[in-house]
Amino acid sequence: MLRKVRDQVKKHPGLIPQFFFICLGMGGAFLYLFRLARGPHVTWNKSNNPEPWNKLSPSYQYKEFDNNSGKLESFHNHGE
């Protein structure tokens, strides 16, 4: 596949910016998804930490979605 891409670039040098920006976009999307997957609200190992939301600090602002009203509301957990 890389040989085919290389041959196309040799025949049409105007494709170089297109390949550059496609690779840049794919790399950025991968880094963004990697950052999301490493967040405090994601559990990969349930046996080690089954409830990660209990380890959030009391000042952490979390959001809750209400299906009935369709609103996304922000809440502060004040140790209640």
PDB file of N, CA, C and O in Angstrom, chain B, residues numbered from 101:
ATOM      1  N   MET B 101       0.818  -1.184   0.000  1.00  0.00           N
ATOM      2  CA  MET B 101       0.000   0.000   0.000  1.00  0.00           C
ATOM      3  C   MET B 101       0.869   1.257   0.000  1.00  0.00           C
ATOM      4  O   MET B 101       0.580   2.215  -0.717  1.00  0.00           O
ATOM      5  N   LEU B 102       1.932   1.253   0.804  1.00  0.00           N
ATOM      6  CA  LEU B 102       2.819   2.421   0.824  1.00  0.00           C
ATOM      7  C   LEU B 102       3.516   2.605  -0.516  1.00  0.00           C
ATOM      8  O   LEU B 102       3.809   3.732  -0.915  1.00  0.00           O
ATOM      9  N   ARG B 103       3.782   1.509  -1.207  1.00  0.00           N
ATOM     10  CA  ARG B 103       4.400   1.594  -2.533  1.00  0.00           C
ATOM     11  C   ARG B 103       3.456   2.296  -3.509  1.00  0.00           C
ATOM     12  O   ARG B 103       3.882   3.093  -4.345  1.00  0.00           O
ATOM     13  N   LYS B 104       2.163   1.981  -3.384  1.00  0.00           N
ATOM     14  CA  LYS B 104       1.164   2.609  -4.255  1.00  0.00           C
ATOM     15  C   LYS B 104       1.080   4.113  -3.974  1.00  0.00           C
ATOM     16  O   LYS B 104       0.973   4.919  -4.898  1.00  0.00           O
ATOM     17  N   VAL B 105       1.128   4.477  -2.703  1.00  0.00           N
ATOM     18  CA  VAL B 105       1.084   5.899  -2.332  1.00  0.00           C
ATOM     19  C   VAL B 105       2.320   6.603  -2.875  1.00  0.00           C
ATOM     20  O   VAL B 105       2.222   7.701  -3.422  1.00  0.00           O
ATOM     21  N   ARG B 106       3.477   5.976  -2.727  1.00  0.00           N
ATOM     22  CA  ARG B 106       4.723   6.576  -3.211  1.00  0.00           C
ATOM     23  C   ARG B 106       4.678   6.773  -4.727  1.00  0.00           C
ATOM     24  O   ARG B 106       5.119   7.806  -5.231  1.00  0.00           O
ATOM     25  N   ASP B 107       4.147   5.786  -5.455  1.00  0.00           N
ATOM     26  CA  ASP B 107       4.044   5.909  -6.901  1.00  0.00           C
ATOM     27  C   ASP B 107       3.089   7.032  -7.301  1.00  0.00           C
ATOM     28  O   ASP B 107       3.359   7.762  -8.255  1.00  0.00           O
ATOM     29  N   GLN B 108       1.987   7.175  -6.589  1.00  0.00           N
ATOM     30  CA  GLN B 108       1.033   8.248  -6.881  1.00  0.00           C
ATOM     31  C   GLN B 108       1.649   9.622  -6.626  1.00  0.00           C
ATOM     32  O   GLN B 108       1.413  10.566  -7.379  1.00  0.00           O
ATOM     33  N   VAL B 109       2.440   9.725  -5.554  1.00  0.00           N
ATOM     34  CA  VAL B 109       3.083  11.006  -5.237  1.00  0.00           C
ATOM     35  C   VAL B 109       4.123  11.351  -6.294  1.00  0.00           C
ATOM     36  O   VAL B 109       4.289  12.520  -6.640  1.00  0.00           O
ATOM     37  N   LYS B 110       4.823  10.346  -6.809  1.00  0.00           N
ATOM     38  CA  LYS B 110       5.806  10.612  -7.865  1.00  0.00           C
ATOM     39  C   LYS B 110       5.124  11.090  -9.141  1.00  0.00           C
ATOM     40  O   LYS B 110       5.641  11.970  -9.828  1.00  0.00           O
ATOM     41  N   LYS B 111       3.962  10.515  -9.463  1.00  0.00           N
ATOM     42  CA  LYS B 111       3.244  10.912 -10.676  1.00  0.00           C
ATOM     43  C   LYS B 111       2.544  12.257 -10.502  1.00  0.00           C
ATOM     44  O   LYS B 111       2.462  13.037 -11.451  1.00  0.00           O
ATOM     45  N   HIS B 112       2.038  12.534  -9.300  1.00  0.00           N
ATOM     46  CA  HIS B 112       1.260  13.754  -9.032  1.00  0.00           C
ATOM     47  C   HIS B 112       1.790  14.420  -7.764  1.00  0.00           C
ATOM     48  O   HIS B 112       1.269  14.164  -6.678  1.00  0.00           O
ATOM     49  N   PRO B 113       2.807  15.265  -7.875  1.00  0.00           N
ATOM     50  CA  PRO B 113       3.391  15.901  -6.680  1.00  0.00           C
ATOM     51  C   PRO B 113       2.416  16.822  -5.944  1.00  0.00           C
ATOM     52  O   PRO B 113       2.666  17.173  -4.791  1.00  0.00           O
ATOM     53  N   GLY B 114       1.329  17.215  -6.572  1.00  0.00           N
ATOM     54  CA  GLY B 114       0.336  18.052  -5.908  1.00  0.00           C
ATOM     55  C   GLY B 114      -0.416  17.321  -4.812  1.00  0.00           C
ATOM     56  O   GLY B 114      -1.145  17.946  -4.041  1.00  0.00           O
ATOM     57  N   LEU B 115      -0.250  15.999  -4.728  1.00  0.00           N
ATOM     58  CA  LEU B 115      -0.917  15.223  -3.682  1.00  0.00           C
ATOM     59  C   LEU B 115      -0.174  15.265  -2.345  1.00  0.00           C
ATOM     60  O   LEU B 115      -0.717  14.850  -1.321  1.00  0.00           O
ATOM     61  N   ILE B 116       1.051  15.759  -2.349  1.00  0.00           N
ATOM     62  CA  ILE B 116       1.848  15.769  -1.110  1.00  0.00           C
ATOM     63  C   ILE B 116       1.143  16.537   0.004  1.00  0.00           C
ATOM     64  O   ILE B 116       1.060  16.008   1.113  1.00  0.00           O
ATOM     65  N   PRO B 117       0.629  17.753  -0.214  1.00  0.00           N
ATOM     66  CA  PRO B 117      -0.075  18.442   0.880  1.00  0.00           C
ATOM     67  C   PRO B 117      -1.319  17.682   1.356  1.00  0.00           C
ATOM     68  O   PRO B 117      -1.641  17.684   2.544  1.00  0.00           O
ATOM     69  N   GLN B 118      -2.004  17.041   0.427  1.00  0.00           N
ATOM     70  CA  GLN B 118      -3.195  16.284   0.816  1.00  0.00           C
ATOM     71  C   GLN B 118      -2.818  15.127   1.739  1.00  0.00           C
ATOM     72  O   GLN B 118      -3.465  14.927   2.767  1.00  0.00           O
ATOM     73  N   PHE B 119      -1.788  14.368   1.392  1.00  0.00           N
ATOM     74  CA  PHE B 119      -1.346  13.284   2.254  1.00  0.00           C
ATOM     75  C   PHE B 119      -0.855  13.802   3.600  1.00  0.00           C
ATOM     76  O   PHE B 119      -1.083  13.176   4.636  1.00  0.00           O
ATOM     77  N   PHE B 120      -0.173  14.961   3.579  1.00  0.00           N
ATOM     78  CA  PHE B 120       0.318  15.545   4.827  1.00  0.00           C
ATOM     79  C   PHE B 120      -0.842  15.887   5.763  1.00  0.00           C
ATOM     80  O   PHE B 120      -0.815  15.536   6.943  1.00  0.00           O
ATOM     81  N   PHE B 121      -1.853  16.568   5.241  1.00  0.00           N
ATOM     82  CA  PHE B 121      -2.957  16.988   6.101  1.00  0.00           C
ATOM     83  C   PHE B 121      -3.848  15.821   6.522  1.00  0.00           C
ATOM     84  O   PHE B 121      -4.430  15.848   7.607  1.00  0.00           O
ATOM     85  N   ILE B 122      -3.958  14.805   5.681  1.00  0.00           N
ATOM     86  CA  ILE B 122      -4.707  13.614   6.088  1.00  0.00           C
ATOM     87  C   ILE B 122      -3.992  12.924   7.248  1.00  0.00           C
ATOM     88  O   ILE B 122      -4.626  12.526   8.225  1.00  0.00           O
ATOM     89  N   CYS B 123      -2.677  12.784   7.139  1.00  0.00           N
ATOM     90  CA  CYS B 123      -1.909  12.152   8.229  1.00  0.00           C
ATOM     91  C   CYS B 123      -1.946  13.009   9.490  1.00  0.00           C
ATOM     92  O   CYS B 123      -2.038  12.484  10.600  1.00  0.00           O
ATOM     93  N   LEU B 124      -1.873  14.323   9.321  1.00  0.00           N
ATOM     94  CA  LEU B 124      -1.945  15.226  10.477  1.00  0.00           C
ATOM     95  C   LEU B 124      -3.297  15.106  11.174  1.00  0.00           C
ATOM     96  O   LEU B 124      -3.354  15.061  12.403  1.00  0.00           O
ATOM     97  N   GLY B 125      -4.378  15.055  10.412  1.00  0.00           N
ATOM     98  CA  GLY B 125      -5.715  14.909  10.993  1.00  0.00           C
ATOM     99  C   GLY B 125      -5.896  13.578  11.691  1.00  0.00           C
ATOM    100  O   GLY B 125      -6.478  13.518  12.775  1.00  0.00           O
ATOM    101  N   MET B 126      -5.402  12.504  11.080  1.00  0.00           N
ATOM    102  CA  MET B 126      -5.517  11.187  11.716  1.00  0.00           C
ATOM    103  C   MET B 126      -4.700  11.131  12.996  1.00  0.00           C
ATOM    104  O   MET B 126      -5.141  10.546  13.986  1.00  0.00           O
ATOM    105  N   GLY B 127      -3.519  11.728  12.990  1.00  0.00           N
ATOM    106  CA  GLY B 127      -2.696  11.757  14.197  1.00  0.00           C
ATOM    107  C   GLY B 127      -3.345  12.563  15.309  1.00  0.00           C
ATOM    108  O   GLY B 127      -3.328  12.157  16.471  1.00  0.00           O
ATOM    109  N   GLY B 128      -3.923  13.714  14.950  1.00  0.00           N
ATOM    110  CA  GLY B 128      -4.613  14.533  15.942  1.00  0.00           C
ATOM    111  C   GLY B 128      -5.824  13.827  16.526  1.00  0.00           C
ATOM    112  O   GLY B 128      -6.080  13.912  17.727  1.00  0.00           O
ATOM    113  N   ALA B 129      -6.570  13.129  15.674  1.00  0.00           N
ATOM    114  CA  ALA B 129      -7.736  12.387  16.163  1.00  0.00           C
ATOM    115  C   ALA B 129      -7.307  11.273  17.109  1.00  0.00           C
ATOM    116  O   ALA B 129      -7.957  11.042  18.129  1.00  0.00           O
ATOM    117  N   PHE B 130      -6.219  10.580  16.781  1.00  0.00           N
ATOM    118  CA  PHE B 130      -5.722   9.524  17.656  1.00  0.00           C
ATOM    119  C   PHE B 130      -5.293  10.086  19.005  1.00  0.00           C
ATOM    120  O   PHE B 130      -5.625   9.521  20.047  1.00  0.00           O
ATOM    121  N   LEU B 131      -4.557  11.197  18.992  1.00  0.00           N
ATOM    122  CA  LEU B 131      -4.105  11.789  20.261  1.00  0.00           C
ATOM    123  C   LEU B 131      -5.288  12.262  21.104  1.00  0.00           C
ATOM    124  O   LEU B 131      -5.266  12.118  22.327  1.00  0.00           O
ATOM    125  N   TYR B 132      -6.314  12.820  20.474  1.00  0.00           N
ATOM    126  CA  TYR B 132      -7.495  13.271  21.206  1.00  0.00           C
ATOM    127  C   TYR B 132      -8.231  12.090  21.836  1.00  0.00           C
ATOM    128  O   TYR B 132      -8.628  12.162  22.999  1.00  0.00           O
ATOM    129  N   LEU B 133      -8.416  11.012  21.088  1.00  0.00           N
ATOM    130  CA  LEU B 133      -9.085   9.830  21.642  1.00  0.00           C
ATOM    131  C   LEU B 133      -8.250   9.197  22.748  1.00  0.00           C
ATOM    132  O   LEU B 133      -8.800   8.697  23.729  1.00  0.00           O
ATOM    133  N   PHE B 134      -6.930   9.214  22.600  1.00  0.00           N
ATOM    134  CA  PHE B 134      -6.054   8.693  23.643  1.00  0.00           C
ATOM    135  C   PHE B 134      -6.194   9.518  24.919  1.00  0.00           C
ATOM    136  O   PHE B 134      -6.230   8.967  26.019  1.00  0.00           O
ATOM    137  N   ARG B 135      -6.274  10.846  24.769  1.00  0.00           N
ATOM    138  CA  ARG B 135      -6.453  11.716  25.937  1.00  0.00           C
ATOM    139  C   ARG B 135      -7.793  11.456  26.612  1.00  0.00           C
ATOM    140  O   ARG B 135      -7.871  11.439  27.840  1.00  0.00           O
ATOM    141  N   LEU B 136      -8.850  11.254  25.826  1.00  0.00           N
ATOM    142  CA  LEU B 136     -10.159  10.959  26.404  1.00  0.00           C
ATOM    143  C   LEU B 136     -10.153   9.617  27.133  1.00  0.00           C
ATOM    144  O   LEU B 136     -10.786   9.474  28.180  1.00  0.00           O
ATOM    145  N   ALA B 137      -9.447   8.644  26.587  1.00  0.00           N
ATOM    146  CA  ALA B 137      -9.423   7.310  27.185  1.00  0.00           C
ATOM    147  C   ALA B 137      -8.632   7.287  28.482  1.00  0.00           C
ATOM    148  O   ALA B 137      -8.797   6.362  29.277  1.00  0.00           O
ATOM    149  N   ARG B 138      -7.785   8.270  28.719  1.00  0.00           N
ATOM    150  CA  ARG B 138      -6.986   8.309  29.939  1.00  0.00           C
ATOM    151  C   ARG B 138      -7.613   9.163  31.035  1.00  0.00           C
ATOM    152  O   ARG B 138      -6.986   9.389  32.070  1.00  0.00           O
ATOM    153  N   GLY B 139      -8.841   9.642  30.827  1.00  0.00           N
ATOM    154  CA  GLY B 139      -9.502  10.529  31.783  1.00  0.00           C
ATOM    155  C   GLY B 139      -9.897   9.817  33.071  1.00  0.00           C
ATOM    156  O   GLY B 139      -9.880   8.588  33.132  1.00  0.00           O
ATOM    157  N   PRO B 140     -10.254  10.586  34.105  1.00  0.00           N
ATOM    158  CA  PRO B 140     -10.584   9.994  35.406  1.00  0.00           C
ATOM    159  C   PRO B 140     -11.924   9.263  35.415  1.00  0.00           C
ATOM    160  O   PRO B 140     -12.194   8.495  36.339  1.00  0.00           O
ATOM    161  N   HIS B 141     -12.756   9.481  34.422  1.00  0.00           N
ATOM    162  CA  HIS B 141     -14.084   8.879  34.397  1.00  0.00           C
ATOM    163  C   HIS B 141     -14.129   7.584  33.591  1.00  0.00           C
ATOM    164  O   HIS B 141     -15.203   7.007  33.418  1.00  0.00           O
ATOM    165  N   VAL B 142     -12.984   7.117  33.097  1.00  0.00           N
ATOM    166  CA  VAL B 142     -12.921   5.901  32.288  1.00  0.00           C
ATOM    167  C   VAL B 142     -12.280   4.790  33.112  1.00  0.00           C
ATOM    168  O   VAL B 142     -11.224   4.983  33.714  1.00  0.00           O
ATOM    169  N   THR B 143     -12.920   3.638  33.133  1.00  0.00           N
ATOM    170  CA  THR B 143     -12.399   2.489  33.869  1.00  0.00           C
ATOM    171  C   THR B 143     -11.956   1.415  32.891  1.00  0.00           C
ATOM    172  O   THR B 143     -12.764   0.910  32.112  1.00  0.00           O
ATOM    173  N   TRP B 144     -10.676   1.062  32.928  1.00  0.00           N
ATOM    174  CA  TRP B 144     -10.160  -0.015  32.090  1.00  0.00           C
ATOM    175  C   TRP B 144      -9.970  -1.288  32.903  1.00  0.00           C
ATOM    176  O   TRP B 144     -10.068  -2.389  32.360  1.00  0.00           O
ATOM    177  N   ASN B 145      -9.699  -1.150  34.192  1.00  0.00           N
ATOM    178  CA  ASN B 145      -9.445  -2.303  35.051  1.00  0.00           C
ATOM    179  C   ASN B 145     -10.451  -2.272  36.190  1.00  0.00           C
ATOM    180  O   ASN B 145     -10.218  -1.619  37.207  1.00  0.00           O
ATOM    181  N   LYS B 146     -11.562  -2.969  36.031  1.00  0.00           N
ATOM    182  CA  LYS B 146     -12.632  -2.904  37.031  1.00  0.00           C
ATOM    183  C   LYS B 146     -12.285  -3.668  38.301  1.00  0.00           C
ATOM    184  O   LYS B 146     -12.849  -3.377  39.356  1.00  0.00           O
ATOM    185  N   SER B 147     -11.377  -4.634  38.236  1.00  0.00           N
ATOM    186  CA  SER B 147     -11.028  -5.383  39.443  1.00  0.00           C
ATOM    187  C   SER B 147     -10.146  -4.554  40.372  1.00  0.00           C
ATOM    188  O   SER B 147     -10.205  -4.721  41.590  1.00  0.00           O
ATOM    189  N   ASN B 148      -9.333  -3.666  39.813  1.00  0.00           N
ATOM    190  CA  ASN B 148      -8.433  -2.848  40.622  1.00  0.00           C
ATOM    191  C   ASN B 148      -9.148  -1.622  41.197  1.00  0.00           C
ATOM    192  O   ASN B 148      -8.921  -1.260  42.351  1.00  0.00           O
ATOM    193  N   ASN B 149     -10.008  -0.984  40.400  1.00  0.00           N
ATOM    194  CA  ASN B 149     -10.692   0.233  40.828  1.00  0.00           C
ATOM    195  C   ASN B 149     -12.115   0.211  40.275  1.00  0.00           C
ATOM    196  O   ASN B 149     -12.377   0.823  39.239  1.00  0.00           O
ATOM    197  N   PRO B 150     -13.039  -0.481  40.942  1.00  0.00           N
ATOM    198  CA  PRO B 150     -14.376  -0.645  40.374  1.00  0.00           C
ATOM    199  C   PRO B 150     -15.213   0.635  40.349  1.00  0.00           C
ATOM    200  O   PRO B 150     -16.139   0.732  39.543  1.00  0.00           O
ATOM    201  N   GLU B 151     -14.926   1.601  41.187  1.00  0.00           N
ATOM    202  CA  GLU B 151     -15.701   2.841  41.237  1.00  0.00           C
ATOM    203  C   GLU B 151     -14.766   4.050  41.230  1.00  0.00           C
ATOM    204  O   GLU B 151     -14.536   4.649  42.281  1.00  0.00           O
ATOM    205  N   PRO B 152     -14.219   4.424  40.059  1.00  0.00           N
ATOM    206  CA  PRO B 152     -13.251   5.531  40.020  1.00  0.00           C
ATOM    207  C   PRO B 152     -13.870   6.886  40.341  1.00  0.00           C
ATOM    208  O   PRO B 152     -13.156   7.810  40.730  1.00  0.00           O
ATOM    209  N   TRP B 153     -15.171   7.019  40.187  1.00  0.00           N
ATOM    210  CA  TRP B 153     -15.819   8.302  40.462  1.00  0.00           C
ATOM    211  C   TRP B 153     -15.798   8.637  41.941  1.00  0.00           C
ATOM    212  O   TRP B 153     -15.980   9.799  42.305  1.00  0.00           O
ATOM    213  N   ASN B 154     -15.578   7.646  42.812  1.00  0.00           N
ATOM    214  CA  ASN B 154     -15.489   7.920  44.245  1.00  0.00           C
ATOM    215  C   ASN B 154     -14.150   8.546  44.624  1.00  0.00           C
ATOM    216  O   ASN B 154     -14.015   9.083  45.724  1.00  0.00           O
ATOM    217  N   LYS B 155     -13.165   8.489  43.740  1.00  0.00           N
ATOM    218  CA  LYS B 155     -11.853   9.066  44.030  1.00  0.00           C
ATOM    219  C   LYS B 155     -11.720  10.499  43.536  1.00  0.00           C
ATOM    220  O   LYS B 155     -10.652  11.094  43.676  1.00  0.00           O
ATOM    221  N   LEU B 156     -12.783  11.073  42.959  1.00  0.00           N
ATOM    222  CA  LEU B 156     -12.707  12.456  42.497  1.00  0.00           C
ATOM    223  C   LEU B 156     -12.694  13.392  43.694  1.00  0.00           C
ATOM    224  O   LEU B 156     -13.300  13.111  44.728  1.00  0.00           O
ATOM    225  N   SER B 157     -11.994  14.509  43.537  1.00  0.00           N
ATOM    226  CA  SER B 157     -11.906  15.463  44.635  1.00  0.00           C
ATOM    227  C   SER B 157     -13.263  16.126  44.866  1.00  0.00           C
ATOM    228  O   SER B 157     -14.086  16.175  43.952  1.00  0.00           O
ATOM    229  N   PRO B 158     -13.506  16.633  46.067  1.00  0.00           N
ATOM    230  CA  PRO B 158     -14.792  17.287  46.356  1.00  0.00           C
ATOM    231  C   PRO B 158     -15.047  18.536  45.505  1.00  0.00           C
ATOM    232  O   PRO B 158     -16.197  18.942  45.333  1.00  0.00           O
ATOM    233  N   SER B 159     -13.996  19.140  44.979  1.00  0.00           N
ATOM    234  CA  SER B 159     -14.189  20.350  44.175  1.00  0.00           C
ATOM    235  C   SER B 159     -14.343  20.035  42.688  1.00  0.00           C
ATOM    236  O   SER B 159     -14.468  20.958  41.883  1.00  0.00           O
ATOM    237  N   TYR B 160     -14.338  18.754  42.299  1.00  0.00           N
ATOM    238  CA  TYR B 160     -14.473  18.375  40.891  1.00  0.00           C
ATOM    239  C   TYR B 160     -15.888  18.672  40.407  1.00  0.00           C
ATOM    240  O   TYR B 160     -16.865  18.248  41.022  1.00  0.00           O
ATOM    241  N   GLN B 161     -15.987  19.398  39.310  1.00  0.00           N
ATOM    242  CA  GLN B 161     -17.300  19.736  38.756  1.00  0.00           C
ATOM    243  C   GLN B 161     -17.692  18.644  37.762  1.00  0.00           C
ATOM    244  O   GLN B 161     -16.961  18.373  36.810  1.00  0.00           O
ATOM    245  N   TYR B 162     -18.827  18.031  37.984  1.00  0.00           N
ATOM    246  CA  TYR B 162     -19.288  16.986  37.071  1.00  0.00           C
ATOM    247  C   TYR B 162     -20.609  17.412  36.464  1.00  0.00           C
ATOM    248  O   TYR B 162     -21.272  18.315  36.975  1.00  0.00           O
ATOM    249  N   LYS B 163     -20.994  16.762  35.368  1.00  0.00           N
ATOM    250  CA  LYS B 163     -22.207  17.134  34.654  1.00  0.00           C
ATOM    251  C   LYS B 163     -23.164  15.958  34.634  1.00  0.00           C
ATOM    252  O   LYS B 163     -22.752  14.799  34.586  1.00  0.00           O
ATOM    253  N   GLU B 164     -24.434  16.274  34.672  1.00  0.00           N
ATOM    254  CA  GLU B 164     -25.469  15.253  34.682  1.00  0.00           C
ATOM    255  C   GLU B 164     -26.500  15.603  33.617  1.00  0.00           C
ATOM    256  O   GLU B 164     -26.901  16.760  33.485  1.00  0.00           O
ATOM    257  N   PHE B 165     -26.924  14.604  32.863  1.00  0.00           N
ATOM    258  CA  PHE B 165     -27.920  14.825  31.811  1.00  0.00           C
ATOM    259  C   PHE B 165     -29.272  14.337  32.292  1.00  0.00           C
ATOM    260  O   PHE B 165     -29.407  13.205  32.757  1.00  0.00           O
ATOM    261  N   ASP B 166     -30.269  15.195  32.178  1.00  0.00           N
ATOM    262  CA  ASP B 166     -31.629  14.849  32.570  1.00  0.00           C
ATOM    263  C   ASP B 166     -32.415  14.495  31.307  1.00  0.00           C
ATOM    264  O   ASP B 166     -32.667  15.360  30.468  1.00  0.00           O
ATOM    265  N   ASN B 167     -32.799  13.230  31.173  1.00  0.00           N
ATOM    266  CA  ASN B 167     -33.518  12.780  29.984  1.00  0.00           C
ATOM    267  C   ASN B 167     -34.881  13.436  29.840  1.00  0.00           C
ATOM    268  O   ASN B 167     -35.335  13.660  28.718  1.00  0.00           O
ATOM    269  N   ASN B 168     -35.534  13.744  30.929  1.00  0.00           N
ATOM    270  CA  ASN B 168     -36.882  14.306  30.860  1.00  0.00           C
ATOM    271  C   ASN B 168     -36.882  15.721  30.300  1.00  0.00           C
ATOM    272  O   ASN B 168     -37.724  16.058  29.468  1.00  0.00           O
ATOM    273  N   SER B 169     -35.953  16.546  30.745  1.00  0.00           N
ATOM    274  CA  SER B 169     -35.930  17.925  30.264  1.00  0.00           C
ATOM    275  C   SER B 169     -34.969  18.108  29.094  1.00  0.00           C
ATOM    276  O   SER B 169     -35.060  19.106  28.380  1.00  0.00           O
ATOM    277  N   GLY B 170     -34.056  17.173  28.884  1.00  0.00           N
ATOM    278  CA  GLY B 170     -33.093  17.288  27.800  1.00  0.00           C
ATOM    279  C   GLY B 170     -32.001  18.301  28.077  1.00  0.00           C
ATOM    280  O   GLY B 170     -31.369  18.800  27.146  1.00  0.00           O
ATOM    281  N   LYS B 171     -31.770  18.611  29.346  1.00  0.00           N
ATOM    282  CA  LYS B 171     -30.766  19.609  29.708  1.00  0.00           C
ATOM    283  C   LYS B 171     -29.550  18.945  30.322  1.00  0.00           C
ATOM    284  O   LYS B 171     -29.649  17.915  30.989  1.00  0.00           O
ATOM    285  N   LEU B 172     -28.398  19.559  30.083  1.00  0.00           N
ATOM    286  CA  LEU B 172     -27.147  19.149  30.687  1.00  0.00           C
ATOM    287  C   LEU B 172     -26.830  20.146  31.785  1.00  0.00           C
ATOM    288  O   LEU B 172     -26.615  21.326  31.507  1.00  0.00           O
ATOM    289  N   GLU B 173     -26.798  19.686  33.035  1.00  0.00           N
ATOM    290  CA  GLU B 173     -26.601  20.587  34.161  1.00  0.00           C
ATOM    291  C   GLU B 173     -25.284  20.286  34.849  1.00  0.00           C
ATOM    292  O   GLU B 173     -24.851  19.135  34.906  1.00  0.00           O
ATOM    293  N   SER B 174     -24.647  21.328  35.371  1.00  0.00           N
ATOM    294  CA  SER B 174     -23.394  21.177  36.101  1.00  0.00           C
ATOM    295  C   SER B 174     -23.677  21.156  37.586  1.00  0.00           C
ATOM    296  O   SER B 174     -24.525  21.899  38.082  1.00  0.00           O
ATOM    297  N   PHE B 175     -22.959  20.296  38.292  1.00  0.00           N
ATOM    298  CA  PHE B 175     -23.101  20.176  39.727  1.00  0.00           C
ATOM    299  C   PHE B 175     -21.733  20.183  40.371  1.00  0.00           C
ATOM    300  O   PHE B 175     -20.744  19.772  39.765  1.00  0.00           O
ATOM    301  N   HIS B 176     -21.684  20.652  41.606  1.00  0.00           N
ATOM    302  CA  HIS B 176     -20.484  20.552  42.417  1.00  0.00           C
ATOM    303  C   HIS B 176     -20.753  19.545  43.510  1.00  0.00           C
ATOM    304  O   HIS B 176     -21.802  19.583  44.155  1.00  0.00           O
ATOM    305  N   ASN B 177     -19.816  18.649  43.721  1.00  0.00           N
ATOM    306  CA  ASN B 177     -19.942  17.683  44.798  1.00  0.00           C
ATOM    307  C   ASN B 177     -19.294  18.280  46.032  1.00  0.00           C
ATOM    308  O   ASN B 177     -18.073  18.426  46.076  1.00  0.00           O
ATOM    309  N   HIS B 178     -20.078  18.625  47.022  1.00  0.00           N
ATOM    310  CA  HIS B 178     -19.564  19.250  48.238  1.00  0.00           C
ATOM    311  C   HIS B 178     -19.513  18.254  49.394  1.00  0.00           C
ATOM    312  O   HIS B 178     -19.770  18.610  50.544  1.00  0.00           O
ATOM    313  N   GLY B 179     -19.184  17.024  49.082  1.00  0.00           N
ATOM    314  CA  GLY B 179     -19.046  16.021  50.141  1.00  0.00           C
ATOM    315  C   GLY B 179     -20.370  15.567  50.707  1.00  0.00           C
ATOM    316  O   GLY B 179     -20.408  15.064  51.830  1.00  0.00           O
ATOM    317  N   GLU B 180     -21.437  15.720  49.990  1.00  0.00           N
ATOM    318  CA  GLU B 180     -22.759  15.312  50.487  1.00  0.00           C
ATOM    319  C   GLU B 180     -23.011  13.867  50.226  1.00  0.00           C
ATOM    320  O   GLU B 180     -24.073  13.353  50.577  1.00  0.00           O
TER     321      GLU B 180
END
